[in-house]
Amino acid sequence: MTEAEEFNRASVEQWDMTADNRDIEFMFERDEFEAWLYKSESKRRKGRTLRSIYTVLANVEKVFCIMGGTMSMQSLTEYRNNREDADIAPATINGELNAAHVYMRFLAEKYGEKLLSFKVRLIPVQAKQYIDNVITRADYDFMVAEAMKNTKKPNVYLAIRIMGTTGVRRCELLQVKVENVKLGYIDVLGKGAKRRRIYFPKKAREEILDYLSGLGVDSGYVIRRWWKKDATDSDAFMGNTRSDNICEIRNFERTLNKQITEFGRKLGIDEEVLHPHGFRHFFAKEFLKHRLDISLLADLLGHSSLDITRIYLKMTSREQADVVDETVDW
């Protein structure tokens, strides 16, 4: 029995004997918790993706580290309050708290269901009256045209062209192969372990295949690692962006994000709209401009509820301000 197991077993016994359990502490059984995540289901009764396992594990490790190695309801409440005072986004804090609650589900299964009462109140998140950080159509078209000329970093063009015309999530983007683009669609395992079909529109499909053909690429992953074959040849493919090592995947994603941000910044585009989810927002807004079918858009984006998709019916704060300027002349 490990030190953490001995500590937690003693805490469970104390839990039974104490009226107020808020100060009873638990330690982190990391290896056992990680193994449990792989075989357990989420609260929605769905299997966990590799990404969700990594995220929950990383959040729980962070919480335990900041709290000094042990966790109680009282210390987790203080953790929440301190993070809120530090102006951390409520969604981020809630993600960390939910991860801590998942850990307590693991302990409850191991030591007794009584521990399921271990819960800390989440921070209410108020829905915005607008959607922000969306690149404009003019800036998107300009960025695509300039990125197409940049064969030194092919991933910039390929990423923004695919994200902007499909609404694909960043983690789903790395699953796309040349064969999928030729076929016209890809079935992906996305957020919440849900499968959905992502379509590549004809115009973008032809442009992407022409671009890849110019690089001498006819198969394999679209977003990949590149390096020079020799002093005169064009960029060539190295390795594979899909690895079982989630840390390598996340490092690759961070590098891609940095390349897109730096490229856009050099073009004078606001850095706030250059994050990968911003291109997903762009796709949704543009889709609704051309076809006001929120149900179809929800399916294309992989949303579980139309309430999530309805945010794209809202204007950006800049658009709201422009409407006010045009309307209010008194």
C-alpha positions, -999 to 999 in steps of 0.1 A, spaced: 0 0 0 14 34 -10 17 64 14 -12 81 -4 -34 50 -1 -27 48 37 -34 85 41 -66 84 21 -79 52 39 -73 69 72 -92 100 59 -122 79 49 -124 64 84 -122 99 98 -150 110 74 -174 86 90 -167 99 125 -169 137 118 -200 158 114 -182 185 94 -160 169 68 -147 201 51 -112 200 66 -105 163 60 -77 160 35 -69 135 7 -36 129 -12 -31 123 -49 -29 86 -61 -17 96 -95 -10 62 -112 -42 46 -99 -62 76 -109 -48 77 -144 -55 39 -149 -91 46 -136 -96 74 -162 -88 51 -190 -115 25 -181 -141 48 -166 -169 68 -183 -176 105 -181 -207 118 -163 -225 116 -197 -219 78 -198 -194 82 -226 -159 69 -229 -130 94 -224 -108 105 -253 -70 106 -248 -72 144 -248 -99 145 -220 -78 121 -199 -48 143 -203 -68 174 -194 -84 160 -163 -51 145 -151 -32 178 -157 -58 198 -139 -59 175 -109 -21 176 -107 -22 214 -109 -47 216 -81 -28 193 -58 5 211 -65 -9 246 -58 -26 233 -26 6 217 -13 -1 180 -19 -34 175 -1 -69 185 -9 -100 191 12 -133 208 6 -121 238 26 -88 241 7 -105 236 -26 -129 264 -18 -100 287 -9 -83 276 -42 -114 286 -61 -116 320 -44 -79 327 -49 -81 318 -86 -111 341 -90 -93 370 -73 -64 365 -97 -89 371 -126 -86 336 -140 -114 329 -165 -144 313 -147 -144 285 -174 -108 277 -165 -115 276 -128 -146 254 -133 -126 230 -154 -101 226 -126 -128 222 -100 -146 196 -121 -114 177 -125 -110 176 -87 -146 163 -85 -137 136 -110 -108 126 -87 -132 123 -58 -154 100 -79 -124 78 -83 -118 78 -45 -155 71 -39 -154 40 -61 -123 29 -43 -131 37 -7 -169 42 -5 -197 62 -21 -199 85 9 -171 106 -6 -194 116 -35 -206 144 -12 -172 160 -17 -181 189 -40 -173 226 -42 -196 252 -58 -186 261 -93 -185 298 -104 -216 309 -123 -208 318 -159 -229 345 -175 -236 342 -212 -222 371 -232 -245 393 -252 -220 391 -281 -193 368 -295 -158 381 -296 -124 372 -312 -138 364 -347 -116 373 -377 -133 393 -404 -139 379 -439 -115 405 -454 -87 396 -429 -93 359 -434 -91 362 -472 -60 383 -470 -43 359 -445 -52 329 -467 -38 346 -498 -5 355 -481 -2 322 -464 -5 304 -497 27 321 -508 46 309 -477 59 274 -485 84 276 -456 56 269 -431 29 250 -450 10 243 -419 -1 279 -415 -20 279 -448 -33 244 -445 -46 250 -409 -64 283 -414 -79 271 -448 -93 239 -433 -104 255 -400 -120 284 -417 -140 263 -442 -150 234 -420 -153 246 -384 -130 217 -373 -116 218 -338 -78 220 -334 -76 184 -321 -97 172 -350 -76 191 -375 -46 169 -367 -67 138 -378 -72 151 -414 -53 132 -441 -48 140 -478 -70 110 -485 -99 126 -465 -96 158 -485 -98 139 -518 -128 120 -505 -145 152 -494 -151 144 -458 -137 128 -426 -154 111 -397 -137 122 -365 -139 114 -329 -143 148 -313 -151 164 -280 -171 143 -256 -160 112 -275 -187 119 -302 -183 110 -338 -193 133 -366 -187 139 -402 -167 170 -414 -171 180 -450 -144 197 -471 -162 222 -495 -153 219 -532 -134 252 -537 -113 248 -506 -107 211 -514 -93 219 -548 -71 247 -535 -57 225 -507 -50 196 -530 -32 219 -555 -11 234 -527 -1 199 -514 6 187 -549 30 216 -553 48 204 -522 50 169 -537 25 154 -511 -1 129 -522 -10 110 -490 -6 111 -453 -15 137 -427 -22 172 -440 -8 189 -408 26 175 -403 62 182 -395 83 196 -423 120 200 -431 142 205 -461 152 174 -480 183 191 -493 196 226 -501 175 228 -533 145 206 -528 111 218 -515 99 210 -480 94 173 -472 74 153 -448 89 141 -415 72 117 -391 36 118 -380 16 143 -360 -6 116 -345 12 100 -315 -1 81 -285 20 105 -264 -4 133 -256 24 156 -245 40 154 -280 6 162 -295 1 192 -273 36 205 -280 29 202 -317 -3 221 -313 14 249 -294 40 252 -321 12 254 -347 -6 281 -327 26 301 -324 32 299 -362 -3 311 -370 -2 339 -344 32 352 -356 22 350 -393 -10 369 -386 7 395 -365 32 403 -393 2 410 -415 -12 434 -390 -41 412 -379 -53 415 -343 -37 387 -323 -69 380 -304 -86 366 -335 -58 343 -344 -64 315 -320 -76 282 -335 -111 284 -320 -114 319 -336 -114 303 -371 -141 279 -359 -161 309 -348 -154 325 -382 -168 294 -401 -200 294 -380 -206 331 -385 -200 330 -422 -221 298 -426 -251 315 -410 -247 345 -432 -251 323 -463 -275 298 -449 -296 304 -418 -299 268 -407 -288 266 -370 -298 230 -367 -275 220 -396 -247 242 -382 -250 224 -348 -245 191 -365 -215 203 -385 -199 218 -354 -206 187 -333 -227 206 -307 -249 185 -283 -274 214 -279 -288 241 -301 -283 265 -272 -245 262 -277 -249 270 -314 -272 300 -309 -242 321 -297 -232 324 -334 -265 343 -341 -251 371 -319 -230 399 -333 -195 406 -323 -190 436 -299 -175 455 -329 -206 448 -350 -228 459 -322 -209 491 -318 -211 498 -356 -249 493 -355 -252 517 -326 -231 543 -344 -252 540 -376 -286 540 -357 -282 565 -329 -278 600 -345 -295 620 -317 
